[in-house]
Structures are given as structure tokens and as C-alpha cells.
Amino acid sequence: MTDRSDWEGRVGQKWASEWRRTDRSFSGLTDRLLARAGAHPIQRAVDVGCGAGEVSLALARAHPDARIIGLDISEALIGAARQRGAELDNVTFLVADAGDWRGSQFAPDLVVSRHGVMFFPDPVAAFANLAQGAAANTRLVFSCFRDRTENPWATRVASLLPPHMQPEIDPDAPGPFAFADRDRVEGILTAAGWSEVAFEAVDFAYVAGAGEDALADARSFFLSIGPAAAVAATLDDAARAAFVARLDAYLAASLQDQLVALSGAAWIVSARSR
Ligand SMILES: C[S@@+](CC[C@H](N)C(=O)[O-])C[C@H]1O[C@@H](n2cnc3c(N)ncnc32)[C@H](O)[C@@H]1O
């Protein structure tokens, strides 16, 4: 589970310092998401849970006549996004909760998100708020992870922790895998006022490490962020060294051509406001 206070605090700060590597980890997915988001003209777009802003910035550059608003509850991430977008005058980044944010004079015709919508404590209420603030026939396009079993970058890395320190799993609790079940997602969106809900399964290379020492890069990435980082930081020296040895062995098996790329599986979900 990753909740609001995590994103407002420690996890948000980590992601703000790691945006280059988190953007890289999603690189195999981002173009597909942007292609779907940009398949129709855009005048006003909201990027929900925009993090350090890569999707907002890409839309702002590709659609210079559109206005883009990126929303996130993490001040640290919005700070990073503002720095990255300082030269663009058609993108604005706001510290705001998508569950209650409404733009005055800004009814979006696109609501987009790369993995920023699975953390709502009340997803029906949050998506209903987004639908009510949107123009008629607004498109919703977001990505989220499919089942954990299809995402070994998360399950295998977590499984390398000592057995008594495995993270607890509640499939419906806010967190990276909360939208893995398409029936659940369709139910949430339909109840919230969205229609024509459709799912595209996208398998992508989750890039954990790259460069001359891609293995060290991937190791430090997983010790900083992701499914095992917080627990690994609490291990004593011996347990941590044993975990790192297991992690290295797992990552080495996926090292090829200066790249550690693991299997990632996502949905790109689309819908329309009624
Ligand atoms: C996995 S990160 C994805 C960030 C970014 N979209 C990206 O692809 O790099 C999830 C993001 O959702 C944000 N978030 C979580 N709950 C939110 C809410 N209720 N309103 C706005 N943002 C939220 C978090 O702060 C975090 O930046």
C-alpha cells in the first residue's frame, strides 16, 4: 500500500530525486500512452498525479496551442516538474488533490495519467470529481500496472527480501497494483460517470539500469525506489548484504547490451465522460 501521506512525504521526495530513472523505467510505455492521448485534438488537458511532469511536458511540447495542467499532491514532485517546464508557457503545475480539484474556467477535454490514479483512497469519488469537472465527451486515458504476477520487476525483487519481511498484499488497497483487475476498474469508472471503458494490454521493458555498469545502476535504483527499497533500508548489515547478493544475481540474468530490462505489464485504459 502507498497512501497519500507516503506521496506527500518520503516517497514523493524519493521520486522527485529519481525522476530521470523513473521516467526511464516507463520509457517503453510512455510513447504508447502519449500516442493514445494525442490521437485527437487537445485544447485543455489535465495530467493527474503528474509527478515530475514528463507526460505534461511531452503534451505541452507536442500541442503548443493547448493548455496543460499537471496536478500532484507531492510538493517535491511539483517542484521538480516546474523546474523542468520553466521554458514552456502552456503548462502549469499545481499541488492539488485530484479527488477535489476543479479548474475554474478550465474544463479539460483530456484527462491523462501515467500511473497516477491508483492511489486514491476513494477512487469512485475521485473519478466522479474528474468527470464532473470535465467538458462533455472528455477523453480519459491512463496507464496502470496489470497483475503483480505479470510484473516480475516488482514481485521477484520483493521476493528477495527475507521471508518474514515480505510486503503485505491487499489487492484493492491504494497502491501500484490497485487497478490490476479490469473488472474492478471498469466498475469504478462506470460508477463515477465514465463510459466506453476500454483496455489495451501493453507489455514493455521496465528499464532498471543502463550504461557501463548497468547492474550497479539497477541495484542502486531498487535500493532507492520500488517494492523493496523501504524494507531493505531497515535490514541489518548482514541481511542487507545477503539481499543485495540475491538482487544482483536476479538482475545479472537480465543484463544485456548495457541494459537491465525486466518485464513490465500495464493497461492503457480509456473512457469518455458522459
Ligand atoms: C507512480 S507515481 C507516477 C508519477 C508520474 N505520473 C510519472 O509517471 O512519473 C504516482 C503519482 O500520483 C500522485 N498522487 C497520488 N494520489 C494523488 C491524488 N489524490 N491527487 C494527485 N496526485 C496524486 C503521487 O504523488 C505520485 O506523484
The ligand as an SDF file (V2000), in Angstrom:
LIG
                    3D

 27 29  0  0  0  0  0  0  0  0999 V2000
    3.6420    6.2610   -9.5410 C   0  0  0  0  0  0  0  0  0  0  0  0
    3.6880    7.9890   -9.3910 S   0  0  0  0  0  0  0  0  0  0  0  0
    3.5430    8.4800  -11.0880 C   0  0  0  0  0  0  0  0  0  0  0  0
    4.0200    9.8850  -11.3090 C   0  0  0  0  0  0  0  0  0  0  0  0
    4.0380   10.3380  -12.7730 C   0  0  0  0  0  0  0  0  0  0  0  0
    2.7220   10.2930  -13.3630 N   0  0  0  0  0  0  0  0  0  0  0  0
    5.0320    9.5390  -13.5830 C   0  0  0  0  0  0  0  0  0  0  0  0
    4.6070    8.7760  -14.4500 O   0  0  0  0  0  0  0  0  0  0  0  0
    6.2490    9.6940  -13.3600 O   0  0  0  0  0  0  0  0  0  0  0  0
    2.0570    8.3870   -8.7560 C   0  0  0  0  0  0  0  0  0  0  0  0
    1.8220    9.8580   -8.5430 C   0  0  0  0  0  0  0  0  0  0  0  0
    0.4540   10.0890   -8.1640 O   0  0  0  0  0  0  0  0  0  0  0  0
    0.4430   11.1520   -7.2210 C   0  0  0  0  0  0  0  0  0  0  0  0
   -0.8350   11.1170   -6.4840 N   0  0  0  0  0  0  0  0  0  0  0  0
   -1.2600   10.1700   -5.6200 C   0  0  0  0  0  0  0  0  0  0  0  0
   -2.5040   10.4710   -5.1680 N   0  0  0  0  0  0  0  0  0  0  0  0
   -2.8640   11.6400   -5.7740 C   0  0  0  0  0  0  0  0  0  0  0  0
   -4.0270   12.4670   -5.7140 C   0  0  0  0  0  0  0  0  0  0  0  0
   -5.0750   12.1520   -4.9300 N   0  0  0  0  0  0  0  0  0  0  0  0
   -4.0700   13.5860   -6.4550 N   0  0  0  0  0  0  0  0  0  0  0  0
   -2.9900   13.9380   -7.2430 C   0  0  0  0  0  0  0  0  0  0  0  0
   -1.8670   13.1940   -7.3230 N   0  0  0  0  0  0  0  0  0  0  0  0
   -1.7950   12.0500   -6.6020 C   0  0  0  0  0  0  0  0  0  0  0  0
    1.6760   10.8770   -6.3690 C   0  0  0  0  0  0  0  0  0  0  0  0
    2.0870   11.9770   -5.6100 O   0  0  0  0  0  0  0  0  0  0  0  0
    2.6820   10.4640   -7.4540 C   0  0  0  0  0  0  0  0  0  0  0  0
    3.3810   11.5480   -7.9740 O   0  0  0  0  0  0  0  0  0  0  0  0
  1  2  1  0
  2  3  1  0
  2 10  1  0
  3  4  1  0
  4  5  1  0
  5  6  1  0
  5  7  1  0
  7  8  2  0
  7  9  1  0
 10 11  1  0
 11 12  1  0
 11 26  1  0
 12 13  1  0
 13 14  1  0
 13 24  1  0
 14 15  1  0
 14 23  1  0
 15 16  2  0
 16 17  1  0
 17 18  1  0
 17 23  2  0
 18 19  1  0
 18 20  2  0
 20 21  1  0
 21 22  2  0
 22 23  1  0
 24 25  1  0
 24 26  1  0
 26 27  1  0
M  CHG  2   2   1   9  -1
M  END
$$$$
